């Protein structure tokens, strides 16, 4: 294998799962440098996204996080508890506020925020960001977050929106702050052009921007406007919407494999899923899913699109925060329900691609990185690499 050109070796290794690549970092200093290089990290990430390999579902109940391999999804599957995530605590639940390039944005009830790569176990606890309102004790407070990648500066950013409301609805205000992983700091951003709908989920990432539903009037939860927050320029804009035949619906925005999508919930009537195939182009909106279940479908977030099947013919949906189902796009009906074992109560589902994306680059070596290196040494003290090398030779023989 040592005689292979570096670009050929990189191409072969990029087809392997993260777990094996982490083992191969200890083969030699050359392999370690190759696998840790930014070019290889991007190559591996892009190939994983294109082929839907190294893909998993991150599930949450009231206190714990779990994982399910995408390739194992069938009519029944068992969730594996993630007992090593950095916010694990019996007293406080952990919420997942975004998934991007294999990184998860986690938060708990204490407003502790962490960026975490579950594949290589890198993590970074975000510094505290003060909430700059006066007399907070007199108001109710609500927080939502968005997380995404700024390709212009090769940076990961977290957007935090904190809103306060008077006990008697006599006051409302909010602030927006942005965290940069590169600078490891927060700064204040401009306010939304309209009122953000704080009862919806975190920002939907598509086209290099985060998206939320906003309304011209406070606390209006029917159809609204879609506002974008460009992560590079940190400016707001509006996204053109489809030509709906009926505007009497609740709406939410989601991300569907990099595309912006809109879910329209018609009360006691059904759900329509629209997908914008060409970001920013109104004419590219396509109605992809129509689920007509009178008396069953309720307002958001009770149905969410998650991912296409590998052949593109089916769509995985999260239904009623209770289970998963496969929807056949051609036959326009649900074809399979996925029963999940090993989890008490399903509260949230997020997609996550296994990646080597580091979190500590440019900000020094953290304890998670030191722990990772210690774990590698222990792994190699007890692990036979034969099976891993067999994987490489298998990949070599199946290369076109």
C-alpha positions as CSV (number, residue, x, y, z in Angstrom):
1,X,0.0,0.0,0.0
2,X,3.0,2.3,0.7
3,X,3.8,2.3,-3.1
4,X,0.5,3.8,-4.0
5,X,0.5,7.5,-5.1
6,X,-0.9,9.7,-2.4
7,X,-3.9,10.8,-4.5
8,X,-4.9,7.1,-5.1
9,X,-4.5,6.3,-1.4
10,X,-6.6,9.3,-0.5
11,X,-9.3,8.2,-3.0
12,X,-9.4,4.7,-1.5
13,X,-9.4,5.9,2.1
14,X,-12.2,8.4,1.4
15,X,-14.6,5.5,0.8
16,X,-14.1,4.1,4.4
17,X,-16.2,4.9,7.5
18,X,-14.8,7.3,10.1
19,X,-14.2,4.6,12.7
20,X,-11.7,2.8,10.5
21,X,-10.0,6.0,9.4
22,X,-9.4,7.0,13.0
23,X,-7.7,3.6,13.5
24,X,-5.6,4.1,10.4
25,X,-4.2,7.4,11.7
26,X,-1.9,5.3,13.9
27,X,-0.5,3.3,11.0
28,X,2.2,5.8,10.2
29,X,2.9,9.5,10.4
30,X,2.2,9.7,6.6
31,X,-1.2,8.2,7.0
32,X,-2.0,10.4,10.0
33,X,-1.0,13.6,8.1
34,X,-3.1,12.5,5.1
35,X,-6.2,11.7,7.0
36,X,-5.9,14.9,9.1
37,X,-5.4,17.1,6.1
38,X,-8.2,19.6,5.3
39,X,-8.3,18.4,1.6
40,X,-8.9,14.8,2.7
41,X,-11.5,15.8,5.3
42,X,-13.4,17.6,2.6
43,X,-13.0,14.8,0.1
44,X,-14.3,12.3,2.6
45,X,-17.2,14.5,3.7
46,X,-18.3,15.2,0.1
47,X,-18.2,11.6,-0.9
48,X,-20.2,10.6,2.2
49,X,-22.8,13.2,1.4
50,X,-23.0,12.2,-2.3
51,X,-23.3,8.5,-1.6
52,X,-25.3,8.7,1.6
53,X,-22.6,6.6,3.3
54,X,-21.6,7.2,7.0
55,X,-25.1,8.5,7.6
56,X,-26.9,8.2,10.9
57,X,-30.0,9.5,12.7
58,X,-29.5,11.2,16.1
59,X,-32.5,10.7,18.3
60,X,-33.5,12.4,21.5
61,X,-35.8,11.5,24.4
62,X,-36.3,13.8,27.4
63,X,-32.8,13.2,28.8
64,X,-30.6,11.1,26.5
65,X,-29.3,11.0,22.9
66,X,-29.3,7.9,20.7
67,X,-28.0,6.9,17.3
68,X,-29.4,4.7,14.4
69,X,-27.4,3.8,11.3
70,X,-29.2,4.9,8.2
71,X,-28.4,1.7,6.4
72,X,-30.1,-0.3,9.1
73,X,-33.4,1.4,8.8
74,X,-36.1,-1.2,8.1
75,X,-39.5,-2.0,9.7
76,X,-37.8,-2.3,13.1
77,X,-34.5,-1.0,14.4
78,X,-32.8,-0.6,17.8
79,X,-31.4,2.8,18.9
80,X,-28.0,2.9,20.5
81,X,-27.6,5.3,23.4
82,X,-24.8,7.9,23.0
83,X,-23.4,7.9,26.5
84,X,-20.3,9.9,25.7
85,X,-21.7,13.2,24.5
86,X,-20.3,16.3,26.3
87,X,-23.6,17.5,27.8
88,X,-24.7,14.2,29.2
89,X,-26.4,14.8,32.6
90,X,-29.2,13.1,34.5
91,X,-30.7,16.3,35.7
92,X,-30.9,18.3,32.4
93,X,-32.0,17.2,29.0
94,X,-30.0,17.9,25.9
95,X,-31.5,19.5,22.8
96,X,-30.0,19.2,19.3
97,X,-30.3,22.6,17.6
98,X,-28.6,21.8,14.3
99,X,-26.5,19.3,12.3
100,X,-24.0,20.4,9.7
101,X,-21.1,18.5,8.1
102,X,-21.1,16.0,10.9
103,X,-21.1,18.5,13.7
104,X,-24.0,18.9,16.1
105,X,-25.0,22.0,18.1
106,X,-26.2,20.9,21.5
107,X,-27.8,22.9,24.3
108,X,-29.3,22.2,27.7
109,X,-31.6,24.0,30.1
110,X,-28.7,26.0,31.6
111,X,-28.0,27.6,28.2
112,X,-24.8,25.7,27.9
113,X,-23.9,25.3,24.2
114,X,-21.5,22.7,22.8
115,X,-20.4,21.9,19.2
116,X,-19.7,18.2,19.0
117,X,-18.6,15.7,16.4
118,X,-19.9,12.3,17.5
119,X,-17.6,10.5,15.0
120,X,-14.3,11.7,16.3
121,X,-15.6,13.0,19.7
122,X,-14.2,16.5,19.2
123,X,-16.2,19.0,21.1
124,X,-16.0,22.7,22.0
125,X,-18.0,24.3,24.8
126,X,-19.1,27.8,23.6
127,X,-18.2,30.8,25.9
128,X,-21.1,32.4,27.8
129,X,-22.9,35.2,25.9
130,X,-24.7,37.6,28.2
131,X,-28.3,38.5,27.5
132,X,-28.4,42.2,27.4
133,X,-31.9,43.1,28.6
134,X,-32.8,45.0,31.8
135,X,-35.2,43.7,34.4
136,X,-35.2,40.2,33.1
137,X,-37.0,38.9,36.2
138,X,-40.2,40.6,35.1
139,X,-40.4,38.7,31.8
140,X,-40.7,35.3,30.2
141,X,-37.7,34.3,28.2
142,X,-37.5,32.1,25.1
143,X,-34.4,31.0,23.2
144,X,-33.9,29.4,19.8
145,X,-30.7,28.7,17.9
146,X,-29.5,28.1,14.4
147,X,-26.3,26.4,13.3
148,X,-24.5,26.3,10.0
149,X,-21.3,26.6,7.9
150,X,-19.9,29.9,6.4
151,X,-18.1,28.7,3.3
152,X,-16.8,32.2,2.6
153,X,-14.6,32.2,5.7
154,X,-14.5,28.4,6.3
155,X,-16.1,28.9,9.7
156,X,-19.0,27.4,11.7
157,X,-21.5,29.8,13.2
158,X,-24.3,29.6,15.8
159,X,-27.1,32.1,15.8
160,X,-28.9,32.7,19.1
161,X,-32.2,34.5,19.3
162,X,-33.4,35.4,22.8
163,X,-36.8,37.0,23.2
164,X,-38.5,38.4,26.3
165,X,-42.2,39.0,26.8
166,X,-44.0,40.7,29.7
167,X,-46.1,38.6,32.0
168,X,-49.2,40.4,30.9
169,X,-48.1,40.6,27.2
170,X,-47.3,44.2,27.8
171,X,-43.8,44.1,26.4
172,X,-41.8,42.2,23.8
173,X,-38.2,42.5,22.7
174,X,-35.4,40.2,21.4
175,X,-31.8,40.2,20.5
176,X,-29.7,38.2,18.0
177,X,-26.1,37.2,18.6
178,X,-23.7,35.2,16.4
179,X,-20.9,32.9,17.6
180,X,-17.9,32.2,15.4
181,X,-15.9,29.0,15.9
182,X,-12.9,30.5,14.3
183,X,-12.7,33.5,16.7
184,X,-14.4,31.5,19.6
185,X,-16.5,34.6,20.4
186,X,-20.0,36.1,20.2
187,X,-21.1,39.4,18.6
188,X,-24.4,41.1,18.2
189,X,-26.2,41.0,14.9
190,X,-29.0,43.0,13.4
191,X,-32.6,42.2,14.3
192,X,-35.0,40.4,12.0
193,X,-37.0,42.6,9.5
194,X,-40.2,41.2,11.0
195,X,-41.2,39.2,14.2
196,X,-39.5,35.8,14.4
197,X,-41.9,32.9,15.1
198,X,-40.3,31.5,18.2
199,X,-42.5,28.5,18.4
200,X,-40.9,26.9,15.4
201,X,-37.7,24.9,15.3
202,X,-34.1,26.0,14.8
203,X,-33.1,27.7,11.6
204,X,-33.2,25.6,8.4
205,X,-29.8,25.6,6.7
206,X,-29.8,25.9,2.9
207,X,-28.0,28.0,0.3
208,X,-25.4,29.1,2.9
209,X,-28.1,30.8,5.0
210,X,-30.4,29.9,8.0
211,X,-34.1,30.4,7.5
212,X,-37.0,31.1,9.9
213,X,-40.7,32.0,9.5
214,X,-41.4,35.6,10.4
215,X,-44.7,37.5,10.5
216,X,-45.6,41.2,10.3
217,X,-47.6,40.9,13.4
218,X,-46.5,39.4,16.8
219,X,-47.6,35.9,17.6
220,X,-49.3,35.1,14.4
221,X,-48.7,31.4,13.6
222,X,-50.3,30.8,10.3
223,X,-48.6,31.3,6.9
224,X,-45.9,33.9,7.1
225,X,-42.7,35.1,5.3
226,X,-39.5,33.2,5.0
227,X,-36.5,35.2,6.1
228,X,-32.9,34.1,5.4
229,X,-29.8,35.0,7.4
230,X,-26.7,34.8,5.2
231,X,-24.0,33.3,7.3
232,X,-21.2,34.9,5.3
233,X,-22.5,38.5,5.0
234,X,-24.7,38.2,8.1
235,X,-27.5,40.0,6.3
236,X,-31.2,39.2,6.1
237,X,-33.3,38.6,3.0
238,X,-36.6,37.1,1.9
239,X,-37.1,33.9,0.0
240,X,-39.9,33.7,-2.6
241,X,-42.5,31.1,-1.8
242,X,-44.6,28.8,-3.9
243,X,-48.0,29.8,-5.3
244,X,-50.1,28.2,-2.7
245,X,-53.7,27.3,-3.6
246,X,-54.9,27.8,-0.1
247,X,-53.2,30.1,2.5
248,X,-55.1,28.8,5.5
249,X,-52.3,26.7,7.0
250,X,-49.6,26.6,9.6
251,X,-46.1,26.5,8.2
252,X,-42.5,25.6,9.0
253,X,-39.3,25.6,7.1
254,X,-36.9,22.7,7.0
255,X,-33.8,21.5,5.2
256,X,-34.0,18.5,2.9
257,X,-30.6,17.3,1.8
258,X,-29.3,20.9,1.3
259,X,-32.6,22.2,-0.2
260,X,-35.0,24.5,1.5
261,X,-38.4,23.0,2.1
262,X,-41.7,24.3,3.4
263,X,-44.2,22.2,5.3
264,X,-47.8,23.4,5.1
265,X,-50.1,22.0,7.8
266,X,-53.8,22.2,6.9
267,X,-55.6,21.6,10.2
268,X,-57.6,18.4,10.1
269,X,-56.9,18.1,6.4
270,X,-53.3,17.1,5.6
271,X,-49.7,18.2,5.0
272,X,-48.0,19.5,1.8
273,X,-44.3,19.4,1.5
274,X,-42.7,21.9,-1.0
275,X,-39.0,21.7,-2.0
276,X,-37.0,24.5,-3.6
277,X,-34.7,22.6,-6.0
278,X,-32.8,25.7,-7.1
279,X,-32.1,28.0,-4.1
280,X,-33.7,31.5,-4.5
281,X,-35.5,30.6,-7.7
282,X,-39.3,30.8,-7.2
283,X,-40.1,28.6,-10.2
284,X,-38.1,25.8,-8.8
285,X,-40.5,25.1,-6.0
286,X,-42.0,21.5,-6.3
287,X,-44.7,20.0,-4.3
288,X,-43.1,16.7,-3.3
289,X,-45.3,15.1,-0.7
290,X,-49.0,15.3,0.1
291,X,-50.3,13.5,3.1
292,X,-54.0,13.6,3.4
293,X,-55.1,12.3,6.8
294,X,-58.2,14.2,8.0
295,X,-58.4,14.4,11.7
296,X,-54.9,13.0,12.2
297,X,-52.4,15.7,11.0
298,X,-51.9,18.4,13.6
299,X,-49.9,21.7,13.5
300,X,-46.1,21.7,13.4
301,X,-43.7,20.3,14.4
302,X,-45.6,17.0,14.1
303,X,-44.2,16.0,10.7
304,X,-40.8,16.6,9.4
305,X,-38.9,15.5,6.2
306,X,-35.6,13.9,7.0
307,X,-33.9,12.3,4.0
308,X,-34.4,10.5,0.7
309,X,-33.8,6.8,0.3
310,X,-30.6,5.9,-1.5
311,X,-32.5,5.2,-4.7
312,X,-34.4,8.5,-4.4
313,X,-37.8,6.9,-4.6
314,X,-38.8,7.3,-1.0
315,X,-38.7,10.0,1.7
316,X,-38.2,9.4,5.4
317,X,-40.6,11.4,7.5
318,X,-40.8,12.0,11.3
319,X,-44.4,11.7,12.3
320,X,-45.9,13.2,15.5
321,X,-42.6,13.0,17.3
322,X,-43.4,9.3,17.9
323,X,-42.0,7.4,14.9
324,X,-40.5,7.3,11.4
325,X,-42.2,6.4,8.2
326,X,-41.2,5.9,4.6
327,X,-43.3,7.8,2.0
328,X,-43.3,6.5,-1.6
329,X,-42.9,9.6,-3.9
330,X,-44.3,7.8,-7.0
331,X,-47.3,6.1,-5.4
332,X,-47.8,9.1,-3.1
333,X,-48.5,7.1,0.1
334,X,-46.8,5.7,3.2
335,X,-45.3,2.3,2.5
336,X,-43.6,1.4,5.7
337,X,-43.5,2.4,9.4
338,X,-40.2,2.1,11.3
339,X,-40.5,0.8,14.8
340,X,-37.8,2.0,17.1
341,X,-36.7,-0.1,20.0
342,X,-34.4,1.0,22.9
343,X,-35.8,4.5,23.4
344,X,-38.5,5.4,25.8
345,X,-40.1,8.4,24.1
346,X,-39.0,9.9,20.8
347,X,-38.8,13.7,21.1
348,X,-36.5,14.7,18.2
349,X,-34.7,13.3,15.2
350,X,-31.8,14.9,13.3
351,X,-29.7,13.6,10.4
352,X,-25.9,13.4,10.9
353,X,-23.2,12.4,8.5
354,X,-20.1,10.8,9.9
355,X,-17.1,13.1,9.2
356,X,-13.6,14.0,10.3
357,X,-14.3,17.7,10.5
358,X,-12.3,19.0,13.5
359,X,-13.7,21.5,16.0
360,X,-10.5,22.6,17.6
361,X,-8.5,23.8,14.6
362,X,-7.0,27.2,15.1
363,X,-8.0,27.4,18.8
364,X,-5.5,25.1,20.4
365,X,-5.7,21.5,21.6
366,X,-8.6,20.8,23.9
367,X,-9.2,18.1,26.4
368,X,-11.4,16.2,23.9
369,X,-8.4,16.1,21.4
370,X,-6.1,14.8,24.1
371,X,-8.7,12.2,25.1
372,X,-9.1,11.1,21.5
373,X,-5.3,10.5,21.2
374,X,-5.3,8.5,24.4
375,X,-8.3,6.4,23.2
376,X,-6.4,5.7,20.0
377,X,-3.4,4.3,21.8
378,X,-5.6,2.1,23.9
379,X,-7.5,0.9,20.8
380,X,-4.3,-0.1,19.1
381,X,-2.9,-1.9,22.2
382,X,-5.8,-4.3,21.9
383,X,-7.0,-4.2,18.3
384,X,-5.9,-6.3,15.4
385,X,-5.7,-4.2,12.3
386,X,-6.1,-7.1,9.9
387,X,-9.8,-6.6,9.4
388,X,-9.3,-2.9,8.7
389,X,-6.6,-3.6,6.1
390,X,-8.9,-6.1,4.5
391,X,-11.4,-3.3,4.1
392,X,-8.8,-1.3,2.1
393,X,-7.9,-4.2,-0.1
394,X,-11.6,-4.8,-0.8
395,X,-12.0,-1.2,-1.8
396,X,-9.0,-1.4,-4.1
397,X,-10.5,-4.4,-6.0
398,X,-13.9,-2.8,-6.4
399,X,-12.6,0.5,-7.7
400,X,-13.8,1.2,-11.2
